[in-house]
Amino acid sequence: MGNITNQFRVTKGKDFTLGAYDPGYADGFKKDDSKELLEKLIAETFDLQTELYAANKYALLIIFQAMDAAGKDSAIAHTLSGLNPQGCQVYSFKQPSTEDYEHDFLWRHYRSLPERGRIGIHNRSHYENVLITKVHPDILLNEHLPGITDVKNIDPKFWHNRYQSIRAFEKHLTDNGTVIIKFFLHVSKHEQKERFLKRIDDPKKNWKFSAADIEERKRWGDYMEAYEKAIKETATKDCPWYVIPADKKWFTRIAISTVILETLRGLKLKYPVLVKEEKDKLDDAKKLLEQE
């Protein structure tokens, strides 16, 4: 299973290209075996989540980025369904509010970080600020940034500084005990089309579809370029990206669960060991209970 983690991990962007990753890849796994395997992975992750909470040393931040219909919501629901909800928090970031725009672009994301011992899931994240804004730079005018009064002011230096801010933000978090996993669910344009059609044909899924989705689909190439650039600029050894094939949802869930499990294993978590004085207190408490 460790091979899944290794083959999808991106730790440096120098030679990274999205074209090297097949959205339909399944690594030899079979759909018929996926349910049982996923249950096993989730059960093991649950045990490590308990140790994460007890150790109170690390926080785990899991970021999900993807094109529409790539399966972020279902991936989050299936891969994290077996965890203790008291130790998890999920944030879905929509369009920034007026209050958000009164602060720097990282502000609302910093406010939503998980505490030590907990797992935080960000459905979309601070990366929207170098993704949708790259395709629609006029959005940046809402930030009222010094010197940015027109999209013509948004030059390569601006994007360089923004990627640099993200790298610094993530380094600060990892230096202080927050482990970051960044998932890009890599769906093909053909599969997105099929999923859009299902949403239109199924009355129970109509609410998931918006006419705006078609307009964004027209900019597919621009989005792929923005994702590739974002990953190239922000993939590091301590904060890697994982480019997960998303055409087969069942495999996507296996891959995500495997990466999360392997990451937690790598922390070598241990339950706290009480000092002798505290252990003696436990022994006294046991005797009192047994005498009742």
C-alpha positions, -999 to +999 in steps of 0.1 A: +000+000+000+029+023+006+034+024-032+002+044-035+016+070-012+049+072-031+037+072-067+012+100-062+033+122-039+049+154-054+076+169-032+093+192-057+078+209-087+108+213-110+098+185-134+061+182-125+035+180-152-001+170-148+001+152-181+022+125-164-007+114-142-036+093-156-070+102-141-082+067-148-054+048-131-063+022-105-029+005-097-042-030-103-069-028-077-104-042-084-137-025-076-151-057-061-124-056-034-126-019-027-153-019+000-136-044+023-102-027+017-116+007+025-132-005+057-099-019+068-080+013+061-106+034+079-105+011+110-067+014+112-069+052+108-095+053+136-070+037+160-043+062+150-067+091+153-072+081+189-034+082+195-032+116+177-057+130+201-041+114+232-005+125+222-018+161+217+015+169+198+004+172+162-026+185+142-034+171+108-047+194+081-061+177+050-067+199+020-089+188-010-087+207-043-103+196-075-124+206-105-162+205-102-176+169-101-142+154-093-158+138-061-144+159-032-176+157-012-181+120-016-143+113-010-145+132+023-177+114+033-164+079+025-128+082+037-135+100+070-168+084+078-153+059+103-134+085+123-144+100+156-164+131+147-153+148+180-117+148+167-125+161+132-137+194+118-147+201+082-147+235+065-161+241+030-148+274+017-171+293-005-168+328-020-151+351+005-174+373+026-171+411+030-153+405+063-129+381+047-120+407+021-111+431+049-081+408+058-053+392+039-062+361+018-049+336+044-069+351+073-100+330+071-080+298+065-058+304+095-089+309+117-101+274+106-070+254+114-073+223+136-061+223+172-034+198+183-047+163+185-074+170+159-079+164+121-090+194+100-105+190+065-105+219+042-128+214+012-112+239-011-086+261+007-062+290+004-052+276-029-083+291-045-063+323-043-039+310-070-065+289-089-098+306-096-081+340-092-056+330-119-084+322-143-105+351-132-080+378-120-108+404-117-117+387-084-085+400-069-098+435-072-121+427-043-091+424-020-083+462-024-046+455-025-021+484-026-011+490-062-037+466-077-064+489-091-067+470-125-061+435-137-032+449-157-014+455-124-014+417-117+020+408-130+043+377-126+058+393-095+024+394-079+020+356-084+055+349-073+048+367-040+015+349-036+031+315-040+058+326-017+032+336+010+016+301+007+049+283+011+058+304+041+024+299+056+026+262+053+062+260+066+052+280+097+024+255+103+046+224+099+073+240+121+047+243+148+032+208+146+006+209+119+011+181+094-004+190+060-017+167+033-027+183+000-049+163-023-056+173-059-083+149-072-074+146-109-105+140-129-105+139-168-126+163-188-145+133-203-154+120-168-165+154-157-189+156-187-204+122-178-209+133-141-225+166-152-249+147-174-259+124-145-265+154-123-288+168-150-307+135-156-311+127-119-337+149-101-320+141-068-288+155-081-301+186-100-292+208-070-255+199-075-255+214-110-252+251-120-252+267-154-220+284-142-203+249-142-205+248-180-190+283-183-161+272-161-157+240-181-149+261-211-118+273-192-106+238-186-072+244-201-067+275-180-076+257-149-052+228-156-025+253-162-033+270-129-033+237-110+000+226-125+016+259-117+003+259-081+016+224-075+049+231-091+054+262-069+042+248-035+051+211-034+078+206-008+092+176+012+074+187+043+042+198+025+038+175-005+009+174-029-008+141-038-022+139-073-049+113-070-067+097-100-103+106-097-121+089-127-128+058-106-143+070-073-137+037-055-100+039-062-098+076-053-111+067-018-086+039-014-057+061-024-068+090-001-073+067+029-039+050+023-021+084+022-038+095+054-030+062+072+006+062+060+010+098+071-003+091+106+019+060+108+049+081+100+043+103+130+051+073+152+025+083+177+025+069+212+000+072+241+014+094+269+032+076+297+024+088+332+051+097+356+054+075+388+034+100+409+005+100+385+006+062+382+005+059+419-026+080+420-042+057+394-034+027+416-050+044+446-081+052+426-083+016+415-082+003+451-109+028+461-132+016+433-126-020+440-135-015+477-169+000+469 
